[in-house]
Amino acid sequence: MTQQTPAGLPEKIQHFIDGALVDSIGGETFDVLNPVTNETYIQAAAGQQADIDAAVAAAKRAFDDGPWPKMLPRERSRVLHKIADIVESRDAQLAELESFDSGLPITQAKGQARRAAENFRFFADLIVAQHDDAFKVPGRQMNYVNRKPIGVAGLITPWNTPFMLESWKLGPALATGNTVVLKPAEFTPLSASLWAEIFREAGVPDGVFNLVNGLGEAAGDALVKHPDVPLISFTGESSTGQLIFANAAPYLKGLSMELGGKSPAVVFADADLDSAIDATVFGVFSLNGERCTAGSRILVQRDIYDEFVERYAERAKNVVVGEPSDPATEVGALVHPEHYDKVMSYVEIGKQEGRLVAGGGRPEGFERGNYVSPTVFADVAPDARIFQEEIFGPVVAITPFDTDEEALALANNTKYGLAAYIWTSDLKRAHNFSQSVEAGMVWLNSNNVRDLRTPFGGVKASGLGHEGGYRSIDFYTDQQAVHITLNEAHSPKFGAGK
């Protein structure tokens, strides 16, 4: 099947600063590659310190002098609902651009576009329904909490499902009255370029939303270190998160960081095996395996281990690898040749560390592009690199266990702690295990189904802080305690004499 170039492709990708599409001040650009061909298909403006300075200045003016922070929550809510309406009306175009730019299968990209609209709708409703604490001491004092937007929020987003993850940060940041500077991932800047038109059409004032493209070490670093950006929300790998943590420390910035994962999927012998196989195959091969919450370590009780490995390998061999634009495709092309090389290096490492039962190379008929066959290694030891390190591709390690205690030790035996998936029909075990596993999120007998009201975040090397629901409201607002005396103030009379 020949790859189709999507309609509406711009001639170039620009920044969006203070309501205008602009090139980099110094004229710098970078190449954006098509993951199916690895050829440059467009040039994007490469933001530098001067471009970040201009975007932050615009955002600060909009915050200090503009109407957005002062609007009633209901007024901002109406604008966010308009954004959601526009995103929903353009989901097909968004999906085509996202799929073309990232290599994600088109059907999965459409799902992400719909989730982006839902994110805005959720926070549009939440900001109106939100209430804050109030406490009284009868006859003496009234105390209440006053929430205030903080200022300019710096949002740094990853290249996997970029449009949806941008909406996950933009929704609450804007709903709470902040202004933003968004720095999208340099591998996938295309879908982010659509936000400018969407926000203008929805009536977002100039300067409230600003976008600067560019490399992390230039644009991202400048945003993290900018003294007028009190908040940084980052999603990406743990090593980059450590660097951001260090660079933000001198400014005492508020940080929310969702980082890497090596999440376990634990399958006990009493599990519904058909459901567990469906979920664990989807959990690691959907989104091309490029997902932070992928259950990329599958721990299986020995009683069912051989059957599970055989059935899992057969399913992996039948996963449809294809052109991202083909609706039948289940695994498309990885995002970039650099990432392809990383994933393939782990495949070669895995051949020394486990028993290869599916995949292990480039699929037949795909001589170019960043295609990797869904790859399954069995009998993987807990000290293996493919057990310990995040691969972020369609590669899974399967390891046997005998007892509940061994399963828990294996599940917790990495530096990461983002998600965990538990498959068992024993209710007591399910709850006890979930409370003991070191993970910010646990799914019991379920694949990765999100409730937007719940906290999203990890422990250990998987993150710092939580977003989602009221946790997002907490991150993007200052909470000011106001105390009112209702009767005579009971103050000691220092200096009043006898």
C-alpha positions as CSV (number, residue, x, y, z in Angstrom):
1,M,0.0,0.0,0.0
2,T,1.4,3.4,-1.0
3,Q,1.5,6.0,1.8
4,Q,-0.9,8.9,1.3
5,T,0.2,12.4,2.1
6,P,-2.5,13.9,4.3
7,A,-4.5,16.9,3.2
8,G,-3.8,20.2,4.9
9,L,-0.1,19.7,5.3
10,P,1.5,23.1,5.9
11,E,4.4,24.4,3.9
12,K,6.5,24.8,7.1
13,I,6.0,24.6,10.9
14,Q,6.3,27.8,12.8
15,H,6.1,29.0,16.3
16,F,2.9,30.7,17.6
17,I,3.7,33.7,19.8
18,D,1.3,36.4,21.0
19,G,-1.3,35.4,18.5
20,A,0.9,35.2,15.4
21,L,2.6,32.5,13.5
22,V,6.3,33.4,13.4
23,D,9.7,31.9,12.3
24,S,12.6,31.7,14.8
25,I,14.1,35.1,15.4
26,G,17.5,33.9,14.1
27,G,15.9,31.9,11.3
28,E,16.9,28.5,12.7
29,T,15.1,25.3,11.5
30,F,15.3,21.6,11.9
31,D,14.2,18.7,9.7
32,V,11.1,16.6,10.5
33,L,11.2,13.0,9.2
34,N,8.5,10.8,7.9
35,P,8.8,7.6,9.9
36,V,7.7,5.4,7.0
37,T,10.5,6.6,4.7
38,N,12.9,8.5,7.1
39,E,13.0,11.3,4.5
40,T,12.6,14.9,5.5
41,Y,9.1,16.0,4.7
42,I,8.9,19.5,6.3
43,Q,11.0,22.1,8.1
44,A,10.1,23.3,11.5
45,A,11.3,26.5,13.2
46,A,13.9,25.7,15.8
47,G,13.4,27.8,18.9
48,Q,16.3,29.3,20.8
49,Q,16.6,31.4,23.9
50,A,15.4,34.5,22.1
51,D,12.2,32.7,20.9
52,I,11.5,31.4,24.4
53,D,12.0,34.9,25.8
54,A,9.5,36.3,23.4
55,A,6.9,33.6,24.1
56,V,7.3,33.9,27.9
57,A,7.1,37.7,27.7
58,A,3.8,37.4,25.7
59,A,2.4,34.9,28.2
60,K,3.4,37.1,31.1
61,R,1.7,40.2,29.6
62,A,-1.4,38.1,29.0
63,F,-1.4,36.9,32.6
64,D,-0.6,40.3,34.2
65,D,-2.7,42.6,32.0
66,G,-5.1,40.4,30.0
67,P,-8.6,39.2,30.8
68,W,-7.9,35.5,30.9
69,P,-6.9,35.0,34.6
70,K,-9.7,37.4,35.7
71,M,-12.5,35.7,33.9
72,L,-15.1,33.8,35.8
73,P,-14.6,30.0,35.7
74,R,-17.8,29.7,33.7
75,E,-16.5,32.0,31.0
76,R,-13.2,30.1,30.6
77,S,-15.3,26.9,30.7
78,R,-17.3,28.0,27.6
79,V,-14.0,28.7,25.7
80,L,-12.7,25.2,26.6
81,H,-15.9,23.6,25.5
82,K,-15.5,25.4,22.1
83,I,-12.0,24.0,21.9
84,A,-13.4,20.5,22.5
85,D,-16.1,21.0,19.9
86,I,-13.5,22.1,17.3
87,V,-11.2,19.2,18.1
88,E,-14.1,16.7,17.7
89,S,-15.1,18.2,14.4
90,R,-11.6,17.9,13.1
91,D,-10.7,14.4,14.5
92,A,-10.2,12.9,11.1
93,Q,-7.7,15.5,10.0
94,L,-5.9,15.5,13.4
95,A,-5.6,11.7,13.2
96,E,-4.2,11.8,9.7
97,L,-1.6,14.4,10.6
98,E,-0.7,12.6,13.8
99,S,-0.4,9.2,12.1
100,F,1.7,10.6,9.3
101,D,4.0,12.4,11.7
102,S,4.4,9.8,14.4
103,G,3.9,6.5,12.6
104,L,0.9,5.6,14.9
105,P,-1.8,3.4,13.3
106,I,-4.6,5.7,12.0
107,T,-7.4,4.0,14.0
108,Q,-5.4,4.5,17.3
109,A,-4.6,8.1,16.3
110,K,-8.4,8.8,15.9
111,G,-9.0,7.5,19.4
112,Q,-6.3,9.8,20.7
113,A,-7.9,12.8,19.0
114,R,-11.2,12.0,20.6
115,R,-9.5,11.7,24.0
116,A,-7.9,15.2,23.4
117,A,-11.4,16.7,23.1
118,E,-12.6,14.8,26.2
119,N,-9.7,16.2,28.2
120,F,-10.8,19.8,27.5
121,R,-14.4,19.0,28.1
122,F,-13.5,17.3,31.4
123,F,-11.6,20.3,32.8
124,A,-14.1,22.7,31.4
125,D,-16.7,21.0,33.6
126,L,-14.4,20.5,36.6
127,I,-13.4,24.1,36.9
128,V,-17.0,25.2,37.2
129,A,-17.9,22.4,39.7
130,Q,-14.8,22.8,41.8
131,H,-15.2,23.9,45.4
132,D,-12.7,24.7,48.0
133,D,-12.5,24.1,51.8
134,A,-14.1,26.4,54.3
135,F,-13.9,26.0,58.1
136,K,-15.4,27.9,60.9
137,V,-14.9,28.3,64.6
138,P,-18.5,29.2,65.7
139,G,-18.7,32.8,66.9
140,R,-15.0,33.4,66.5
141,Q,-13.5,32.8,63.1
142,M,-14.2,31.9,59.5
143,N,-11.4,30.4,57.3
144,Y,-11.6,29.6,53.6
145,V,-9.2,28.7,50.8
146,N,-8.9,31.0,47.8
147,R,-7.4,29.5,44.7
148,K,-5.4,31.7,42.3
149,P,-3.7,30.9,38.9
150,I,0.1,31.0,39.3
151,G,1.3,32.5,36.1
152,V,3.1,31.2,33.0
153,A,3.1,27.4,32.8
154,G,5.9,25.7,30.8
155,L,4.6,22.6,29.2
156,I,7.0,20.1,27.7
157,T,5.4,17.1,25.9
158,P,6.6,13.9,24.4
159,W,6.5,12.4,20.9
160,N,4.2,9.5,21.6
161,T,0.5,10.4,21.2
162,P,1.6,14.1,21.2
163,F,-1.7,15.9,20.5
164,M,-3.6,14.0,23.2
165,L,-0.8,14.5,25.8
166,E,-0.6,18.2,25.0
167,S,-4.3,18.5,25.7
168,W,-3.8,16.7,29.0
169,K,-1.6,19.6,30.1
170,L,-3.3,22.5,28.2
171,G,-6.8,21.7,29.5
172,P,-6.1,22.2,33.3
173,A,-3.4,24.9,32.8
174,L,-5.9,27.1,30.9
175,A,-9.0,26.2,32.9
176,T,-7.4,27.5,36.0
177,G,-6.5,30.8,34.4
178,N,-2.8,30.4,33.7
179,T,-1.1,31.3,30.5
180,V,1.2,28.8,28.8
181,V,4.2,28.2,26.6
182,L,4.1,24.8,25.0
183,K,7.3,23.1,23.8
184,P,6.3,20.0,21.8
185,A,8.7,17.1,21.1
186,E,10.9,17.8,18.1
187,F,10.3,14.4,16.5
188,T,6.5,15.1,16.2
189,P,5.7,18.8,15.9
190,L,3.0,18.6,13.2
191,S,-0.2,18.0,15.1
192,A,0.8,20.7,17.7
193,S,0.8,23.3,14.9
194,L,-3.0,22.9,14.7
195,W,-3.5,24.3,18.2
196,A,-2.9,27.9,17.1
197,E,-5.9,27.9,14.7
198,I,-8.1,25.9,17.2
199,F,-7.5,28.4,20.0
200,R,-8.0,31.4,17.8
201,E,-11.3,30.1,16.5
202,A,-12.4,29.3,20.1
203,G,-11.7,32.8,21.3
204,V,-8.6,32.4,23.4
205,P,-7.0,35.8,23.8
206,D,-3.6,36.5,22.3
207,G,-0.7,35.6,24.5
208,V,-2.6,33.1,26.6
209,F,-1.3,30.2,24.4
210,N,2.2,30.2,22.9
211,L,4.1,27.5,21.2
212,V,7.8,27.2,20.5
213,N,9.2,24.3,18.6
214,G,12.7,23.1,18.9
215,L,15.2,20.8,20.5
216,G,15.1,20.0,24.1
217,E,18.7,21.2,24.8
218,A,17.8,24.6,23.3
219,A,14.2,25.5,23.6
220,G,13.3,23.1,26.4
221,D,16.3,24.1,28.5
222,A,15.6,27.8,28.0
223,L,12.0,27.3,29.1
224,V,13.0,25.3,32.2
225,K,15.5,27.9,33.3
226,H,13.4,31.0,32.5
227,P,12.8,33.0,35.7
228,D,9.3,34.1,34.7
229,V,8.0,30.5,34.3
230,P,7.1,29.3,37.8
231,L,5.6,26.0,36.7
232,I,7.0,23.1,34.5
233,S,4.9,20.1,33.6
234,F,7.0,17.5,31.8
235,T,6.3,14.1,30.3
236,G,9.2,12.1,29.0
237,E,12.1,9.8,30.0
238,S,13.5,9.6,33.5
239,S,17.0,10.9,32.6
240,T,15.6,14.0,31.0
241,G,13.4,14.5,34.1
242,Q,16.5,14.4,36.4
243,L,18.1,17.1,34.3
244,I,14.9,19.3,34.4
245,F,14.7,18.7,38.2
246,A,18.3,20.0,38.6
247,N,17.9,23.0,36.2
248,A,14.6,24.1,37.8
249,A,16.0,23.8,41.4
250,P,17.6,27.2,41.6
251,Y,14.2,28.8,40.8
252,L,12.2,26.6,43.2
253,K,9.7,26.0,40.4
254,G,6.6,23.9,40.8
255,L,7.3,20.6,39.0
256,S,5.0,17.8,37.7
257,M,6.9,15.1,35.9
258,E,5.5,11.9,34.5
259,L,8.6,9.8,33.5
260,G,9.5,6.4,32.3
261,G,8.0,3.0,33.1
262,K,8.7,-0.7,33.0
263,S,5.3,-1.8,34.2
264,P,4.6,-5.4,35.3
265,A,1.6,-7.4,34.2
266,V,1.2,-10.2,36.7
267,V,-0.9,-13.2,35.6
268,F,-1.9,-15.7,38.3
269,A,-2.9,-19.3,37.5
270,D,-6.5,-18.5,38.5
271,A,-6.8,-15.6,36.0
272,D,-9.3,-15.5,33.1
273,L,-6.6,-16.5,30.6
274,D,-8.4,-15.3,27.5
275,S,-9.0,-11.8,28.9
276,A,-5.4,-11.6,30.3
277,I,-3.9,-12.5,26.9
278,D,-6.1,-10.0,25.1
279,A,-5.2,-7.2,27.6
280,T,-1.4,-8.0,27.8
281,V,-1.1,-8.2,24.0
282,F,-2.9,-4.9,23.6
283,G,-1.0,-3.4,26.5
284,V,2.4,-3.7,25.0
285,F,1.8,-3.6,21.2
286,S,-0.8,-0.8,21.0
287,L,0.6,2.7,20.1
288,N,3.6,0.8,18.6
289,G,4.7,-0.1,22.1
290,E,5.6,3.6,22.6
291,R,3.6,4.1,25.7
292,C,4.8,4.9,29.2
293,T,2.3,2.6,30.9
294,A,3.0,-0.5,28.6
295,G,2.9,-3.7,30.5
296,S,6.3,-4.7,29.1
297,R,7.2,-7.2,31.8
298,I,4.7,-10.0,32.0
299,L,5.1,-12.2,35.1
300,V,3.2,-15.5,34.8
301,Q,2.6,-18.2,37.4
302,R,4.4,-21.4,36.5
303,D,1.2,-23.6,36.4
304,I,0.0,-21.8,33.3
305,Y,3.4,-20.4,32.1
306,D,4.0,-22.7,29.1
307,E,0.4,-22.3,27.8
308,F,0.6,-18.6,28.2
309,V,3.9,-18.2,26.4
310,E,2.7,-20.4,23.5
311,R,-0.6,-18.5,23.1
312,Y,1.0,-15.1,23.6
313,A,3.7,-15.8,21.0
314,E,1.1,-16.9,18.5
315,R,-0.9,-13.8,19.0
316,A,2.2,-11.6,18.6
317,K,3.1,-13.3,15.3
318,N,-0.4,-12.4,14.0
319,V,-0.4,-8.7,15.0
320,V,-0.8,-6.8,11.8
321,V,2.2,-4.6,11.0
322,G,1.5,-2.1,8.2
323,E,1.4,1.4,6.9
324,P,0.2,3.8,9.6
325,S,-2.6,5.1,7.2
326,D,-4.1,1.6,6.7
327,P,-7.1,1.1,9.0
328,A,-6.1,-2.6,9.3
329,T,-2.7,-1.8,10.8
330,E,-2.2,-2.7,14.5
331,V,1.5,-1.8,14.7
332,G,2.9,1.0,12.5
333,A,6.3,2.6,12.2
334,L,8.4,3.7,15.2
335,V,8.7,7.5,15.4
336,H,12.3,8.1,14.3
337,P,15.4,6.3,13.1
338,E,17.2,7.1,16.4
339,H,14.5,5.5,18.4
340,Y,14.3,2.5,15.9
341,D,18.0,1.9,16.4
342,K,17.6,2.0,20.2
343,V,14.7,-0.5,20.1
344,M,16.6,-2.8,17.7
345,S,19.6,-2.7,20.0
346,Y,17.5,-4.1,22.8
347,V,16.1,-6.8,20.5
348,E,19.7,-7.9,19.9
349,I,20.4,-7.8,23.6
350,G,17.3,-9.8,24.3
351,K,18.5,-12.6,22.0
352,Q,21.3,-13.2,24.6
353,E,19.1,-12.7,27.6
354,G,15.9,-14.7,26.8
355,R,14.3,-17.2,24.5
356,L,13.0,-15.5,21.4
357,V,9.5,-16.8,20.7
358,A,8.1,-14.2,18.3
359,G,9.5,-11.4,16.1
360,G,13.1,-10.3,16.6
361,G,13.7,-8.1,13.6
362,R,12.3,-6.2,10.7
363,P,9.0,-7.6,9.4
364,E,9.0,-9.0,5.9
365,G,8.1,-6.6,3.1
366,F,9.2,-3.5,5.0
367,E,12.7,-2.8,3.7
368,R,12.6,0.9,4.7
369,G,11.1,2.9,7.5
370,N,11.2,2.3,11.3
371,Y,9.3,-1.1,11.4
372,V,9.9,-3.6,14.1
373,S,8.1,-7.0,14.3
374,P,6.2,-7.5,17.6
375,T,8.9,-9.3,19.6
376,V,8.5,-11.6,22.6
377,F,11.2,-13.0,24.8
378,A,10.4,-15.8,27.3
379,D,12.4,-17.1,30.3
380,V,13.8,-13.6,31.0
381,A,15.8,-13.4,34.3
382,P,15.1,-10.4,36.6
383,D,18.7,-9.1,36.2
384,A,18.4,-9.0,32.4
385,R,18.6,-5.6,30.8
386,I,15.3,-6.2,28.8
387,F,13.7,-6.9,32.2
388,Q,15.1,-3.8,33.9
389,E,15.3,-1.1,31.2
390,E,12.6,0.8,29.4
391,I,12.6,-0.2,25.7
392,F,9.6,1.8,24.6
393,G,8.8,-0.3,21.6
394,P,6.9,-3.5,20.6
395,V,9.1,-5.7,22.7
396,V,8.0,-7.8,25.8
397,A,9.8,-9.9,28.4
398,I,7.9,-12.9,30.0
399,T,9.2,-14.3,33.3
400,P,7.8,-17.2,35.4
401,F,7.1,-17.1,39.1
402,D,5.8,-19.7,41.7
403,T,4.4,-17.8,44.7
404,D,2.7,-14.6,45.5
405,E,5.7,-13.4,47.4
406,E,8.0,-14.1,44.4
407,A,5.6,-12.3,42.0
408,L,5.6,-9.2,44.3
409,A,9.4,-9.2,44.5
410,L,9.7,-9.5,40.7
411,A,7.1,-6.8,40.1
412,N,9.0,-4.3,42.4
413,N,12.4,-5.3,41.1
414,T,13.1,-2.2,38.9
415,K,13.8,1.4,39.4
416,Y,10.5,2.3,37.9
417,G,7.0,2.5,39.4
418,L,4.4,3.9,37.0
419,A,1.7,1.2,36.4
420,A,0.9,-2.4,37.3
421,Y,-1.6,-4.8,36.0
422,I,-2.9,-7.7,38.1
423,W,-4.8,-10.7,36.7
424,T,-6.5,-13.0,39.3
425,S,-9.9,-14.2,40.3
426,D,-8.9,-14.1,44.0
427,L,-10.4,-10.8,45.4
428,K,-8.3,-10.9,48.6
429,R,-5.1,-11.4,46.7
430,A,-6.0,-8.7,44.1
431,H,-6.4,-6.0,46.8
432,N,-3.4,-7.1,48.9
433,F,-1.1,-7.3,45.9
434,S,-2.2,-4.0,44.5
435,Q,-1.5,-2.3,47.8
436,S,1.9,-3.8,48.0
437,V,3.1,-3.2,44.5
438,E,5.3,-0.2,43.9
439,A,3.3,1.6,41.3
440,G,1.4,4.9,41.0
441,M,-1.5,3.2,39.2
442,V,-2.8,-0.3,39.3
443,W,-5.4,-2.0,37.1
444,L,-7.0,-5.2,38.4
445,N,-8.3,-7.6,35.7
446,S,-8.3,-4.6,33.3
447,N,-6.3,-3.0,30.6
448,N,-5.3,0.6,30.7
449,V,-8.7,2.3,31.0
450,R,-8.4,5.8,32.5
451,D,-10.9,7.6,34.7
452,L,-9.9,11.3,34.3
453,R,-10.9,12.0,37.9
454,T,-8.2,9.8,39.3
455,P,-4.6,10.8,39.9
456,F,-2.1,10.0,37.2
457,G,1.6,9.6,38.2
458,G,4.3,7.2,39.3
459,V,6.6,6.5,42.1
460,K,10.4,5.9,42.2
461,A,12.0,6.8,38.9
462,S,8.6,7.1,37.2
463,G,7.7,10.6,38.3
464,L,7.2,13.4,40.7
465,G,3.7,14.6,41.6
466,H,0.4,13.7,40.1
467,E,-2.0,15.2,37.6
468,G,-5.6,14.3,36.8
469,G,-8.8,15.5,38.3
470,Y,-8.4,17.8,41.3
471,R,-4.6,17.0,41.4
472,S,-4.3,19.0,38.2
473,I,-6.2,21.9,39.7
474,D,-3.9,21.7,42.7
475,F,-0.8,21.8,40.6
476,Y,-1.9,24.8,38.4
477,T,-3.1,27.0,41.3
478,D,-1.8,28.6,44.5
479,Q,-3.9,27.9,47.5
480,Q,-4.3,30.9,49.8
481,A,-5.7,30.5,53.2
482,V,-7.9,33.4,54.3
483,H,-8.7,33.9,58.0
484,I,-11.5,36.2,59.2
485,T,-12.2,37.1,62.8
486,L,-15.9,37.2,63.5
487,N,-15.7,38.6,67.0
488,E,-13.2,40.5,69.1
489,A,-9.7,39.6,68.0
490,H,-8.0,37.6,70.8
491,S,-4.5,38.9,70.6
492,P,-2.0,39.1,73.5
493,K,-1.4,42.7,74.4
494,F,2.4,43.0,74.0
495,G,3.8,46.3,75.0
496,A,0.6,47.5,76.6
497,G,2.1,47.7,80.1
498,K,0.4,46.4,83.2
